[in-house]
Amino acid sequence: MTQDPAARDRADAASGADGDGVTAGTPEASGPASVPTRDADASDDGDAQASKRTALKAWGAGVCAVIIGGVATAFFTGWLQNDAPDVVDRATGKPPIKVANVAISVDEGPFALRSAVTNQRDRAMLAEPAASEQWQNFLQRRRAEPVGQMNVVAVLEGGRSKARVIDMRPRILRKQPRLSGAYFLPATAGEVSTIPLAANLDRRNPVFVMNKGKAKKESRAYFRTHQIDLVRGEQTTLAMSFTARIAAYEFDVLVNVIADGKSKEVVIRASGGKPFHITGPQDRPRGYTQIFNESGGSWVQAPPGSWCVQSATNQKC
């Protein structure tokens, strides 16, 4: 059967379009849409890199937060431990140092009263060994004063993160004639201990010096070359010796402290906030109305003809 040449050309053209033998409409015939492209791979890599960068940023932020938190914690801990208490103490007016304790023994050496002992109850107490509480009550009530020398032990305690004692000196509040009432001479009157830090109240401007004993002259002011540093809660003990010969003195001790960048004063006084008292000895025994000598724990009034007066510096009969 003879085929039309035009029809044959059309058949050949159709066969050439499918020359690879693939039928139109199959998956392979869909071309590039069915195969992963390079642009898709690049997009996946970009997402992965972005995720890594985000993770690194989060890690860095966490490390920074830990460091900053640690620094802040250390700072505030140090502030709470050191500066914060200072701020509170300054605001409430607390002193940079406080006097934690003051000890004084009036009857360690000879002592005197302002008047004679005439009360029968007191005289009966002196005739027998008295209980300690009863004896201390008698000394306080009769305002007994050490004669010639008095030793005081004071404990200072720091009240700031740092406080420096740059000076201490006695402050005379009142100067009076020497006491001339009853004079008491304990059995241990010659054994008053020597304290290295001493002040002579008879001087015009008494200061503390290093006590080198009777054989040596007083040296220069102690706090001219010495300072005392105290931190909060730290304590130091000061043993002070005061002497008087020409008068009776009422006094306290001024402590000059540098704290909070300022100079402040703290006052050392006896218990109850009372000033200290000391009297110089009378020149002769007849200067006293009565003289009592200790004997076996009791006090015996000496006959006028046998009176002896002993002070921290000498004895006169």
Number of C-alpha atoms within 10 A of each C-alpha: 3 4 7 8 9 8 9 10 11 10 11 10 11 10 12 10 12 12 10 8 9 12 12 11 8 9 11 13 13 11 9 9 10 10 9 9 10 8 8 9 10 11 10 10 11 11 11 12 11 11 12 12 12 12 12 12 12 12 12 12 12 12 12 12 12 12 12 12 12 12 12 12 12 12 12 14 13 12 13 13 12 15 15 15 16 22 14 11 15 14 9 9 9 13 17 28 28 17 16 14 15 17 13 14 12 23 20 20 25 28 28 31 23 17 17 16 17 9 8 9 9 12 14 13 16 20 15 14 15 16 11 9 8 10 15 16 12 16 16 11 9 15 14 24 27 30 31 25 29 29 22 18 15 19 16 19 21 23 22 25 19 18 22 19 23 17 21 21 19 20 18 18 12 11 15 11 12 22 25 20 17 21 33 26 24 21 15 12 17 17 11 14 12 15 19 16 19 25 24 19 25 18 9 8 12 17 20 25 21 18 19 15 11 8 6 8 10 16 11 12 19 18 17 11 9 10 14 12 15 21 16 17 13 15 18 13 13 15 16 20 21 22 21 25 21 18 18 24 24 17 21 20 18 16 17 17 23 18 19 15 7 7 14 15 17 17 16 25 19 18 12 6 10 12 19 21 21 27 29 26 32 23 15 14 22 16 16 23 17 22 24 21 19 19 14 10 15 16 22 17 17 14 10 13 9 9 19 18 21 25 22 21 13 10 14 12 12
